[in-house]
C-alpha cells in the first residue's frame, strides 16, 4: 500500500469549507479546515488528484518539516538538519518562497535566503558542489511558512498557481480569479440541474468554471505541467491513468448563457470558451443587462458586476438599481447570486438577501449575496410553502463577526473623475504569447506518444482542424521528453495568489 503523508491545500478566505468538501469527496483522509488552507492526508495518487481535480485549491503543499524558530539562525540550523539529497541533487535547481506572519521575522525574502543558504552549505560541505537557484523554472519549489515561531517547510507540488487553468487566451480588465469563480458556484449549491446565466460575463470565467463543474471535468486538463512532474519519484504511469480517467465525467442537459454589453468582452469570452472545448454548452451574446428578460427555463444567475475599484461606471449606483429591477421583474421563480463590495451598491438592488457570504476578491472583503426571486408578495409565497431562508442559512447568518462593520464608500465614486475613461464599456485586453509558457520558454511538444494533446489554446487540434474537447483530450501514454519548462484548527495564511 502506498505510504500516506500530510498535505496542505491552500485557498482563498471564505472558500475553506468548500475545499474541505471537495477533498472529502475526493477521498482524502483527516480533512481539517484552517485559515486559508485545508490540511489532509493522502498518498501520491491523492496528491496528483488534488492538483488535477480540485476546483477551489490554489496550491498543494507537501510538508517535510515542522519546527519552532525564534531567529534566522534557528531557521538555518533546522533546515540544515534535513537530508537534502532526498529531494535535490547538485544537477538540479530550486527556489524558495516564504510567507511570514511574525514579529521576529519581518522580511520573507530574508527567510528565503536563510533557507537557501542552509541547503547550499550542506551540499558544499558534503560534495564540494551546490545546486543552483532558478526562480522562473526550478526543478524543485520549496515553500516556507512562518506564523510567529511556528515554521513549516513544504515541497510545492503545484508550481504555478492552480487558478491558472490554461484555457484563458485573452482577458478583460479585472478578470475574476478562476478559483474564486468556482468557489462562488459551489457555494451557491448549484447541482447542474438548471440553466446557468451570467449577464455581465466579461471574459467568461464564471461560464467556463460552471461548465467544468456541470460536466465534472478536471480543471487540470488544460495545464501544461505541474511541479510534481519534475520530482525524482514522479510516477508518469500513475498520472497518465489519472489524466486519462473520464469515468466520473457526466452529461449536462441544460445550457449556460453569458451576456455582456461590450462586444470585445463577448469575443474574448467566446475565444476562451472555444479554447476550453465547451462551445457546445455555453452560448455568449452581446446584450445590456437592462434588456434582460425572463428566461424560458428554470435558471440560476451568478454574476460579479463592477463595484468601483478596478472597474467603474459613470453611474455605479444606477447600475445596481437596474440589476435589482431586472431581477425583480424578469427573474421570477429563480435564484440570483451577486458578488460585490459596497453596502451602498447592495442597497440599490433593493431586494432582501436570504444569505450573505463574506468572500475576498483580491484584497477586498466582498459579500456574495443570494436573492430568491418569487412572483407576488412574500406573505403569499410563504403561505404556499415557500422558504426564504433555509435553517442552514439562518444558522450561518447568526454567526458573529462574519463581516467587517465598515466598508468605506470612497468619494471618487461620487465624482466625475475618470468617468469617461472608466466606463463599464472600457476594458483593457491583454494578448498572451501562447507559443510560450509563462516561464518564457517554448512549450514542449506533447504530440506523438502520450496522453492526447492537452488543450491547444486556439481550440484546434494539432492538425489545425477545429475539434471539440473529446478529440484532443486523452489517449495512450505520454512521451515526457527532456528539458520541459513551466512556469485542529490551524493557521496557514498566504500573501500571494
N, C-alpha and C positions, 0 to 999 in steps of 0.2 A: 504494500500500500504506500502511495506517495506521502511523504512527510508533510504535515501541516505546519504552518507558521503564521506569525502575526502579520496583518496587513492593515493599511490605513487608506481609506478613500476620502479625499478632500472634496469639499463642495462649497457652495455659497451659503451665507447666513440665511436661514429660513427654509432651506431645502434638505436639512439633515433627516427629518422623518421620512421624506420621500425616498431619499437614497437608501436609508435603512430598509425600507420596504422592498426596494429593488434588489438589494443584496440578499434579503431573506428569500425572495422568490427565486433568486439565482442559486440558492443552496448554500450560502455562506453560513458559517457557524460563529457563535459567540459575538453576535452583532451588538455593538454598543454605540449609542449616539453621544457625540461630544459637541464641541463648538466648532462649526465649520468643518467637521470631519465625522466619519463613522469608522470605528475600528471593527475588525472581524478576523477570523482565522480561516485559512484555506490552503490548498496545495497549489502546485504550479498551474494546474488546469484552471483553478478558480482565479488565480491572478491574471491569467491570459483572458479568461472570460470577463472579468471585471473591467479590464481595459477595453475589450472589444464590444461588450454588450450593454454596459450601464449608460443610461441617458443623462444622469444628473451628477456624475463624478467629473471633476476636473483633473484629477491626478491620483494614481495608485502608488503608494509608497510601501516598501518592504523594510521595516526597521531591522537594523543589525546590531544596535547597541543603545541601551538606555543608561544614563548615568547622571550624577549631580556634579555641578561645577560652579565655583564662586569666582573664578578668574579665567582669563585667557590661557594661562599656563595650565590650569586644571583641564581645560578642553584639550590642549595639546597632548598632555600626558595620557588622557583617557583614549584619545584617538590612536595614539601610538601603541597602545596595548593590543589593538586589533591586528590579527594576522592578515595583512593586505594582499598577500599572494593568493588568497582565496577569491579575491574579487578583481584584482588587477595584475598586469604584467608590465614590464618596462617597455614593451612594444605597444602598449595601449595608452589612450588618452582619457582624461577625466575632467570633470568640472564639479564645483560645489556651490549650491545655492543655500543661503542661510536666511532664516526667518527668526527674528529676535524680539521678544517681549520681556524685557528685563531691565532693572536699574543698573545691574552690574555690567551688562553688555549693551552698549549704546549703538554700536555700528555693526550691521550684519556683514558688511564686506570684510571687516577686520576678523570676525569669527570665521568667515570662509577662508581667509588667508592662513589662520592658525591651523585649520583642518588640513589644508593643502600642504602646509609645511610639515606637519606630523607625518603625513603619508609619504611625501617625497624623502624626508630624512630617514624614515625606516628603510625604504628601498636603497638609498645611498649607503647606509650602514651595512646592509646585508649583501648587496650585489655590486656596489660601486656605480650603479646606473640608476636612473629615475624615469618614471613615466611623465609624459608631457601633459600640459593643460590645453584643452580645446573648449572654448566657450560655445562656438557655433555648432560643432559636430563631434561631441565626445563619444568614446566607446562606453563610458560609464558615467552616469549622472548621480551625484550624491545630494541629499537634502539634509541640512542641519536645522533643527528646530529647538529653540530655547525659550522656555517660559519661566521667568525668574531663574531658579537654579536647576530646573529640570531640563535635561537635554536628551534629544532623540536624534540619532544619526540613521538615515534610511537610504536605501537604494531607490532611485526614482525609476519605476518600471514603465512609465508612460512616455517620457520625453517631452515633446511639445504638448501643451495643454490639451486635454481631451475635448474641449469645446471646439477646437479647430477640426471639424469633422473631415473636411476635404472636398465638400461639394460646392462651397461658395466660390464663385468666379468673380463676381463684382459685388460691390456693396454700396449702400446709401449712407448718408450721414447718420452717425449714431446708431449703427445696427444693433439689434437685440442679440445678446450673447446666446449661443445655441443651448448651453446647459440651462440657463435661466428660462429660455423658451420652453424647453422640455419639462422643466420643473413646474412651470405655470400650468401646462396641460395636464400633468399628472396630479397636481394639487386640485384641479377642477373636478377630478373624478370622472372625466370623460372616458367612456368604455368603447369608443369607436362604434357606437350603436346609433349615431345620428350623423347628419351632415355637420361640417365644421366650417366656420366663417371667420375671417379676419378682414374687416372693412377698411383697415389702414395698414396694409401688409408690408409696405416698404420693400425690402429685398427678399421677402418670402420666408424668413426664418421660422416663424410660428407654423406656417403651412407645411413646410418640409418636415419639421420635427413632429407635427401631428401625423403626417403620413407614415413616418418611421414607426411611431407608436402604434398607429392603427394596424399596420401590416406586421408588427412585431419584428421589424428589421433592425439588425445591429448597427448602431451609429458608426462603428469602426470599419464598416465595409468600404468607406471611401478614403480612409487614411493610407498613406504610402508606407508608413512604418511606425513601430512602437520601440521604445528604448530597450525593452527586454529582448528584442531580436538580435541585439549585439552582445548579450551576456554569454559567457563561456558555456553555461549549461542550457542554452536555448534549445528547446525541443521543437524542431521545424515540423516534424510529422504530427505532433500533438496540435500545434497551432493550425496547421493545414486542416486537420479534422474539425477543429472548432470553426474555422473560417468557412469551410465547405458545408457545414451542417445547416440546412434550411428547414429542418423538420418542425421548428417552432414558428415559422412564418405562417401567416394566415391571410385569407382573402378579406378585402374591405369592400363592402357592398353599398357604401354611401359615397358622397362626394365631399371634396374640400374646396372651398371657394375663397379667393383672395381678391381684394379690390384696392385700388389706390387712385388718388386724384392726379398723380403725376405719371405721365406716360413713360418717363425714363425709369421710374421705380418699377412700373409694370414690366418693362422689358428686362430689367435686371432680375426681377423675381422669376420671370419665365426662363431666363437663362440658367439660373441656379436650380430650378425645378427640373429642367431638362438634363442638367449635369448629374442630378441625383437619380435620373431614370424614373421619375414619378409623374410624368405628364399625363398618364392615363387616369389618375385620380384627383389631380389638382388642376383647377381652372382659374385663371387670373385675368381680370378685365379692368379697364380704366373706368372708374366711377367715383364721384364725390359721395362721401358718406351721407350728405344731406339729401341725396336721391335714393338712399337705401329703402327697399320695400320688403314687405313681409315675405320670407322665404316659403316656398311651396311645401317643403318637408320639415320635419322636426329637426332643430339645429341647436348647436351651441356656438356662441360668439365669444372669442377671446381676442383682445387687442391691447396694444401698447401705444396709445396716442402720444403726440408730443406734449411735454409738460414744462416747456420754457427753460430748460437747461441747455442742452446741446442743440436742440431744435426748438424754434419758437414759431409763432404765427402772429399776424397783426392783431388778431382778436382771440387770444388764447381762451379766455373765459367764455366767449361766444361759441367757440368750437365745442366746449364741454356742454353748453346748453343745448346745442344741436344734437350731440350724442344722446343726451337724455331724452330729447323729444323723439328722435328716431326709434330709440329702444321702446319707449312707452307706447308709441302708436304703430310701429311696424315690426315688432319682435314679440308679439303676444304668444304666450304658451311656451316660451323658451327661456333658457338661462344665458345671461351675459356676464362675462368677467372682464374687468378693466384694471390694468396696471397703471398707476400714476403716482405723482409725488406730492402735489399740493392739496391741502384740505380745501382751499378755495376752488380748485378745479372740480373736486368731487362734489362740493356743494352745488355747483352749477348744473350737475347732472340731474339733481332734483329728485332722485329716487332713493329709497331706503335699502341699503345693502343687507343681505342676510348674513354675510360674514366678511370680515376684513382680515387679511393675512399680511403681516409685515414681510417684505422681501427687499433685498438690496439689489439695485441696478447700478453697478459700479459702486461708487461711494455714497449714493443716495439711498436713504431708507425710504422705500416706497410702500404703497399698500396695494394689495391685489384684492379687489372687491367683487363680490358676486351679487348680481341683481336678478332676482327671479321675476320674470315678466308674466303677468296674468291678465286676462281680459276682465274688465269690470272692477268692482270695488273689493277691497281687501276683506271686508266683512263677509261678502258673498263667497269669495274664494275659500275662506276658512270654513264657512258653513257647509261647503261642498266637499270638505275633507282635504283641502289644500294645505300643505305645510310650508310655511315661510322659512322657518329655521328648524333644522334637524336638532336632535338632542346633542349630537357631537358639535355642531356649530355653536349651540348655546354654551356648551362647556368651554370651547376654545375662546369665545368672546368674553367669558367671565374671568379668564386668566389675567392676573395683574401684570403690569409692566410690559404689556405686549407692544406698546408703541411709545415713541418719543412724544412728549406732550406738546412740543412746539416745532413747527416747521416754518422757517422764515419765507415769507412771500416777498421776494426781492422787488425793490422799487422799479428796476429796469423793465419789468413786465408791464408796468402801467405807463411806461414812457414809450416814445416812438423810436427810441434808439435802435438802429439796425433793423427796424421792422421791414423795410423794403427788401433788404437782402436776406433777412432771417425768416422769410415767409415759409409756411409749411411746404410750399412748392419747391423751395430751393434745397437741392441735395447736392452733395459733393460725391462724385463717383471715383472709385479707385480701381484701376485696371491692374491686375496682378500678372506678372510674367509666369504663365502656367507651364512654361517649358522648364522652369527651375523650381526646386523645392525651397522651403523657407530658409534653409541654411546657405542659400546662394550657390548651390552646386546643382549640376544637371541631375534630373531624376533618373534612377536606374531603370532599365527596361525589364519588364516582367513578362514579356511575350515569350513564346515557346513553351517550355515546361512551366509548371507551376499552377497555382490556383488561377482561375480565369482572371483576366486582367482586372485589377482594381479599377474603379471608375476612371475613364478618361474624362478630363474636365470639360470637354465640349459636348458630352453626351453622345459621342460616336465611338464605334469600335475602332480597333487599331487598323482596320482596312479602310476607314474613312466613311463607312456606311452608318446611317442612323440606326440605332438599336434601342430596344427598351432594356430595362435593368437586367432581366434574366439572361440576355445574350452576352453580357460581358462581366458576369459576376464570378462564377466559380468553375471548378473542374480540375481534377488531377493535382499533382504536386507542383510546387513552385521550384524554379531554379533561383536560388537566392543570390548566386553570383558573388562577386567580390567588390569591395570598395563602395558599399552602399552609403548614402548620405541621408541625413534627416535633421532635419531641424529638431463600569463605574464611571461616572461622567468625567470625561477628560476635556482638556482644553488643547486644541491643536489649530491655532489661528494661522493665517497666511496673509501676507500683504501683496500677493501677486495674483495673476489670473483674473 
